[in-house]
Amino acid sequence: MGDDAEARKQPTLHYLATGVPVAVRCSFEGTWSPGFEVAEIVLEPDGGAGYRLRRLSDGTLVPVIFPIEDVIPRAGGRAASTAGRGPDQG
């Protein structure tokens, strides 16, 4: 019974759908770099989440998982998808 109550307290997160064009925050300068798309939503066992991205210029998968707060949609992107529940990402 307690598990159900906890699940209801956690908000449903909305993730960008695969194929959505995005920009990524550069951790060094804090600027946004366009030219990527969401290749995969990665859900971690600890409840965290991130995105695996594909570079649009050559189709290469970037070998890093990006935190959801470092990825924003670009104009022309598709609607977000609901991919489960997790911690409030604010």
Secondary structure, 3 states (H helix, E strand, C coil): CHHHHHHHHCCEEEEECCCCEEEEECCCCCCEEEEEEEEEEEECCCCCEEEEEEECCCCCEEEEEEEHHHEEECCCCCCEEEEEECCCCC
